[in-house]
Structures are given as structure tokens and as C-alpha cells.
Amino acid sequence: MIAIVDYGMGNLGSIQNMLKKIGARVVITHDPATIATADKIILPGVGAFDTAIDSLNKSGLTPLLNDLALEKHRPILGICLGMQLMTKRSDEGTLPGLGWLDAETVRFANGSLRIPHMGWNTVDIRREDPLFKDMYEEPRFYFVHSYYVKCADDSDILTSTRYGIDFCSSFAKGNIRGVQYHPEKSHKFGMLLLKNFAEMV
């Protein structure tokens, strides 16, 4: 079973519906016991960094998620802001992130780019990973974000995307994965990615 963590921030219904389409067992929950026994976990997120991390902390779920991610090595996928929460900090706020990998969340530089980066864009797969097993050629996904994850270790970068600069559009480190785009809004590409996550061992 896949548990989508409900801490008051995120596009939960759309993610659940996409997973149900591919036949995955999935539940939206804030119940610690349900999350603790889930085979896999999705950490969604929409909105501002500080608001989200504060809401997550107030939910009481942060220690449990830290244990599942870092000690029990449960497969966990962060989506959009959920990915950014896994980093140490963000330019968007002052509160510390979960710090599950050596990375920070930074804002796109002001200039000729329209911010937020919104709409469809392609991803360049940097290395093999179960998340992109049998992925369609020229994969593209739907983005809506003004900040992106900057990894200290380039080997953590799974895909990169061009928007003025080449930025990390997804990362993978052990059991922890994050995607900046919205697979639940990305049609066949997102459906296959979520299917791969659901089938990961």
C-alpha cells in the first residue's frame, strides 16, 4: 500500500486518482499507524516552504517520516514542494527543511525568465533508476515552481531540465526520491513514473 501523507498541503486527490488508475493500493492519511505500515510513502506539497514545513511539524509526523526515510529506508517520493522539503533549507523561508539529502532550495535568478516556470518541459535522464524504467522517449512533465533544488552532490541528480539554466528536476538517493514536476498532471509520462514507483522493490 502507498500512503499519501496528508499534512494540509498538496494536490492529494489528483495523485490518488492517478495511482488508482494504474491499479495501486493507495490511501490519503495523516494517521501515524497507517503511514508507519505503508510499503511506500508520497510526500506532496503545494504552497510556500515555511508554511508547509511548519504544517508538517505541527502534524506530529516529522519524527515518524525521519525514521521511515533515514532509518527504515522506506521508499518515499516527494512531489513539487514535497521534494523541496527534503532539502536542508530554502530561499523561500527561514525554517530548516527535513535535510534528508545534502541540497538546498534556491530561487530562479531574476532576468528574462518568466517566474514561475510553468507548463510542460522535457527532462534529461542523467542515469538509470527504477523511477524511469521503460520511460517513453523525450519524456516531458508539467511544472509550476519558482524555486528549484540545488544538490551539493551531482550524483544525486536523476534528471535535469533546461529553463534558462540546467536545474535538477528530480533526484534519487537510496530510498529517497523527489520530483519537481507534477506527475499527476503529466498524462502518460506521469502515469508511468507513478507506476514505476508503485512497483519499486
N, C-alpha and C positions, 0 to 999 in steps of 0.2 A: 504493500500500500504506500502511496505517496501522500505526504501531509503538506498542504499549503498553509504556511504559518499566517494566521490572522492576528495582526497586532494593530489593526486600524488604518493601514496604509497599503494600498495596492489594488491592482485590477484583478481581483481574485476570481470572480465568476468566469471571465473570459479564459483564464488559464485552466480552470477546472473543466470548462466545456471542451476545450481543445484536447485535453488529456482523455476525457470520456469518449471523444470521437475515435481515438486510437485504441480504445478498449482497456485503458489503465484504470486500476482501482485508485481512487483519489478522494480526499476529504479536505475541506477547508476547516481549520480548527485553531483554537487558542488553548486547548486542553493539554497540559504538560504530559499526561499519561499517554495520550494518543500520539503526540509528537515523538515521545521517547520510544515508542514501539514501532514507528513507521520505518519502512525499508529505505525510503528516500525522503528528502525534505526540499521544498521550494521556498525560498525567501523572496517574496515580491517586494515592490516598493514604488510608489509614485508620490512626488512632492519634494519637500525640502529635507536636506540631510539631517539637520539638528532636530527637526520635528519628528522625523522617522526614528532616529536613534533614541530620542527621549521616550517616544511611544513604546518602542521595543523594550527599553529598560523598565518602564513603568508596568509593562505587561508581566514582568517577572520571568520572562522566558530567556533572557540573555544568558544566565549561567547554564541552563539546560542546553541551549544551542552551542555554547562554547564547548561543553563536554562532548556533545554528539559530533561536532565538527573536528575538534582537535584531539580528543582522547579516544572516542569510539570509532572515529573515521567513517562516519555515516556519509554516504553520498549526498551532497547538498548543492543546490543550484540557486544562485542569486540572479534575479532579473531586474534590469534597469537600475533603479535606486537600490534595490536589494544587493546588486553587485557592488555598488559603491560603499554600502555599509560594511562590507567585508574588509575594506582598507583601513589604514591607521587614522586617517583624517581627511577632511575635505575643505577646499577653499570656500565652500558654501556656508560653513558654520564654524563653531569653536569646540564642539563636543568631540571627544575621541570616538573613532569607529571601533568595530569589533577587532580589527587588527589581525585577521586570520592569515594575511599574507603581507609581505613587505611591499606595500604600494600606498599611494595617496590619490585622492580625487582632486583634480585641478580643473579650472575653468578654461574654455577655449579663449585664446587671446583675442582681444578686440581688433578689428580690422575690417577687411572687405567681406568676411564671412557673415552670413545671417545666423544669428543665435536666437533660439535654439537650433541645433542641427535636427531637422525634422523631415521625415519622409523615407523613401526607400534608398538603400545604398548597398553596394556589394561588400563582401568580406573576403579577405585573402587568408586562406588557411595556411598557417605557418608550420604546423606539424600535425602528425596523426593523433587522433584522440577519439574515443568511443562516441563522443557527442556528435561528431561529424561523419560517422560511419555511413558509407554509401550515399553521401550527400550529393544532391543534384549539381550539375555543372553551373558555374558562375552563380554561387549562392548569394542571395540578397535578402535583406531583412528590413523591418520597419523601425526607424529610430525616432525618439523625441528626447533630446537632452541638451543641456548647456555645459555640462561637466563630463569629464572622462577620466578613466583610471590610468594612472601612470605607474607601471611596475618598476621596481628597483632592479629586478632580475628579468632580463628579456626572455629567458627560457620559460617564464610563467605565461607569456603571451601565447594565446591559442590562435586568435585571428586578429588581423589589423584591418582598418578601414581608412580610406582617404577622405578627409574633409579639411582642406587647407593644409593639414599635416596628416601623417600616418599615425593614428592613435589605436590603442588597444581596445578592440570591440568585444573581445571575450578572453578570459584567462582560464587556466586549469593548473591546479597544484594539488597533487594527490587526489583526495576525495572531494576537493572544493572546486567548484566551477562558477563562473559568473559571466553573464552576457549583458551587454549594454543595450542591445535592441530588445524588441518585444516579440518573442516567438509566437505568442498567441495572436498577434496581428499580422503575421508574416506568411500566411497561406501555407503552401506545400513545404516550403523551406522550414518554417517554424514547426509545422506538424511533425516532420521527420526528425528535427532536432529534439523535440519533446519525447517522441517515440524512442529515440536512442537513449535519452536519459532514463526513461522508464524501464528500459531493458538492460541498463548497465548492471554488471555484476559487482 
